[in-house]
Amino acid sequence: MARLNSENLETATEIIARYPVKKSALIPLLHLAQEQDGWVTDDAMEHIAELVEVTPAEVIGTCTFYEMFKRRPVGRYLVNVCTNISCQLLGGEELLHHAEHTLGIKAGGTTSDGLFTIEDVECIAACTEAPCLQINYRYFHKISTAELDTVLDELRAGRRDDIPEHGTLAKVRQHIPAARRAGNVAPTDGTEPVWLVRNASSTDADGKAGA
């Protein structure tokens, strides 16, 4: 189990500073924790709770709501095979069974070398590109079993620099200088948001929103 390391703690502090309410940084910090360890540890969630000033229960409630956050270790490469209706009709089930046979594990399992985890997932929003799958959330459209074998072989050989290890959302981390932040203010400071002022000015005498 691991809390955020010193480098990621510095990044977390920068992320939190972008929001008028610390709790708003909760999801970005969960991604940061998963990038650090490949999954979200209990210690990391407790650390995040301290940083954004909420209870650990609130952090785990958010973490467990989103499928992308993993509560247990997974392989370096997470293979999500879609078997929803479009993919199912065009070979998604066969693709899943082929992946299971090739890697020697069932959906939900991880290879003994810790390299691959397979998941049977619901729609991943690429129905026109069926059958499709994701590897660490990078899409592979209209993929055949032979093409999947090629990708798996390339990953084993370390020849797919376009697919980082599980948990990494992007290769380049966003940094926003303080002078370029949006200047958001907390809702408790008495300043009405621009959108609220605009809406109030368009409200008619009956209290109904204007056209």
N, C-alpha and C positions, 0 to 999 in steps of 0.2 A: 504494500500500500504506500502511496506517496502523496504528499501535499505538493502544491505548485513549487517548482524549484525557483532559485533566485532570479534567473533570466525571465521565466514566465510570470513571476510575481511582478516584475517591473512592467512587463507587457500588460498584465491584468490591471495594474494601477493606471496605466495610460488609457486602457479601454474604459474603465469605470469613469474616468474624468470626462468622457464624451457625453455622458448622460446627466440630466438634471436630477434624476433619482437613481441611486446606486443599483437598486434591484433590477433596473432595466438592462443592466449588463449581464444578467444571469446566463442567458443562452450563449452569448459569445464566450463567457468564461468556461462554460461546460465544454464547448468546442476546444478551447485552449487546453483544458485538462485532458481531453481525449487525444489531442495531438501529442501531448507529452508522453502518455503511457499506452496509447492505443485503445484505451477504454477509460471509463470514468470510475475512479476508485472512491471508496467511502471517505478516505482521508481527504481527497481532493474536494469532495462535496462539502465536507465540514469546513475546509479552508475557504471555499467560495462563500459559504454562509457567513463566515466571519467578515469577509471582505465587503460583501454587499449588504450586510447587517440585516439578515433574515435568519429564520430557523433552518437547521439542516433538513427538517421535514419539507419545507417549501422548496428546497433545492432538489431533493429526491423526487418530489412530486412533479417538478418540471422535467427532470432527467428521464423519468419513466414514461412520461407522456409521449415523447418523441422516439420513434423507432431508430433513428440514426445514432442515438447515444447508447452505448453498450455498457452494461453493468457487470460484465465478466470479460475476461480476456478472449480475444478472437485472433484469427490468423493475421499475418502481415498483409494479406490480400483477402478482402471480403467479397465473395462472388455472390451477387444477388440475382437469382434467375426468376424472371417474371413468369407466372403460370396463370395469370388472369385471362379473361375470355379471348381477347385478340391473340395474345401470345399462345394460349392453349390451343386454339384452332390452327395455328400455323407452326406448331412444333415445340412450344415451350416446355411441355411435360417431357418430351423426348430429350430436349436439351438438358433439362435438370437431371434426368436419369443418366445421361451420358457423362455429365460432370461428376455425379456420384460414383459411377463406375470407374472413370478415369482417375479420380483422386482417392478412391477407396474409402470414402466416408459417405454418410447419409446427410441430408439437409439438416442443418443445426450443428453439424460436427466440424472438427478441425483436424487437419492432417497431423501426424505425429511429429513432423518437423516444425510445426507451428507456422507453416507458410500460407496455407489456404483454409478458409472457412467458407462453407456453402450455406446459403439461405434461400428458401423457397418463399418468394415475396409476392405481395399483391401488386396491383397496377403501379408502374413507375412512369406513367404519363408519356409513353412513346408508342401508343397503340398503332399508329400508321407505319411504324418501323418494326413490327413484330416479325419473328421472335426477337426479343431483346433482353439484355442483361446489363448489370453494372458490376464493375470491379473497383472497389473503393469509390463508388459513386461516379465513376467515369463510364459513360454509355458506350455500348456496343450494339449497333442496330442491325437487324436482319442477319444475325450471325448464325453460321452453320456449325455443326459439331466439329468439323475439320478446322474451321477458323478459331473456334474456342481452344482446341488442342494447341494450335500454333501460339496463341496468346499465353496460355499456361506455360508452354515450353520457354517462351521469351522471358516471362517473369522469373521462372526458375534460374535462367541464365543471367538475370540482371540486365536484360536488354530493353526494358520498357521504362525509360526515364519519364515518360508522360504519366505514369501511374505511381504516385508516391505511396509510402506506407500508410496503412489504415490510420485515420485520425487527422491526416493533413488535408485541409480543405483547399489550400492554395500554396504555391511555392513562394509567392511574394507576399509578405505581411504588410497590411495597410498601416501607415503611420500618418496621423493627422496633427500637424502642428497646432498648438493652442490658438494661435492667431487666425487660423483658418476654420475653426470649429463653428458650428451653426449658432452658438450663443443661446442654446436652449435654457430656459429657466424652469425651476421647480414650480409645480402648480400651487405650492403653498406660499410663494413669495408675494402674492397679491397682484402680479402682472397677468392680465388676460392674454391668452394666446391670440395671435393675429387672426386665425381662422374663426375664433369665437367672437371677436369683435366684428368681423365681417358678417357673420351669420346674424348677429344681433341687429346690425344695421338694416338687414333685409327682412326683418320680421314685421308683419303688418300689425295693425292695431288690435286685431283679435288674438294676437299671440301665436299666429300660424306663420310658418316660414313663407317668405315672399317668393315670387317667381324668379 
